[in-house]
Amino acid sequence: MTQKAWASPEVVSQILLVGKAEEPNEACGVITPDSTVVRLPNTSPSPQTSYVVASEDLINAIDKYLERTGREAETLQREQFIIWHTHPGGVVGPGPGDMRERLPGFQYLVVTLPTGEAVQF
């Protein structure tokens, strides 16, 4: 059984910095199994109230992780990755849209601005 990913306080701090730089828009990205925070473009037509990670951007980030670490794609599980985004409006935790748009198997993390409260789901 593969161990699920976990967002450490250091990782959350990095996301908080990215999120503050992107305000008032939601920032988003992926955390790789080696705890690298990767910022990805928010392709949502309404980036101040939602986020969209393009599948090509997510695939490219995973490919770069594989190249950097020398791991084989067959050894990876989706649950080893955390897709993250920020809530610059101060809402803690995932909203209905966040739950509806989840990709099966991936872990998710929402970091609230400006407090840095983080909810992994």
N, C-alpha and C positions, 0 to 999 in steps of 0.2 A: 504494500500500500504506500502511495506517495504522500509525503508530508505536505500539508496545506501551507501556503504562504502566510506570513504574518508581518504586519507593518510595524516596525520598531519606532520608538519615539524619535530617533534620529531621522528616519525616513519621513515621518510626519512633519518634522521641522523643515526638511528640504521642500516638501510639497507646499507648506505654508509660505515659504519664501517665493516660490514660483507663483502661487496663487495671488499673493499681494502684488507681484509685478504685473499680473494680467488683469487686475481689477479695472473696471467693474465686470469684466467677462469671467465666466467660469473657465478655469484652466483644467486640463485633463492629460492623462498619459497612462503609462504602465510601469509597474515595479516588477523587475525581473527576479528570478530565483536567487541571484546573488545580491539582492537588495539595492540594485541600481535604479534610481528614479529617472525615468525617461519621459520628457514632456512631449506630447503629441499635439498637433493642431486641433483646435476645436472647430469642427466643420458645421456646427449647428447654424441654421439661419437666424436663430435667436440666442446668441452666445451669452447674453446677460442673464438668461433664465434657464438655459439648458446646455447640454454638451452632446456632441456626437464625435466618436472616434471612428475615422474611416477604416474599414477593414484592411486596406492596403497599408496604411500607416502602422497598424498593429502588427501585421505580418512582417513588415520591414523591421520593426523594433525587435521582434522575436528572432528574425534572421540575423540581425546584428549581434544579439546575445549569443546565438549559436557560434558565429564566427569568432567572437571575442573569447569565448570559453572553451571552444573545441568540442562542445557536447554534440551529440547526435540528436536529431529531431525526434527519433523514435523513443528516446529516453525521457521526453518531456510529457507532462500532463498539464492541462489547462489550469488546474487548481494551484499550480506552482506560480502563477502570475496573478497580480492584482491590478485591475483597471481602476484608476483613481480619477477623481475630479473634485473641484472645490465648490463650495456654496458661499459666494461673496455676500449674499444677503443675510447671513447669520442663521440660516435654517440648519438645525442639527439633524443629521441622519438622512437616509435616502427618502426622496419624494416618490409619489406614485409613478411619475415618468421614469425615474431611475429604476424602479422595480420592473416596470413593463419592458424596458429596453435591454435588460440583462442578457448577455450571451451565456448559454449553458456551460457550466463547468468552471468558469473564471471566478475568482474572488473579486470583491469590490470594496472600495474605500471612499468615503466622503470626508473631506476636511473642511470644517466651517471656518470662515473668516469673519472677524479678525481673531477669534479666540483660539483657534487651532484644535478645537474638539474634533476627534476623529471617530468615525463609526465604520467598522469593517463588517461586511455582510456577504 
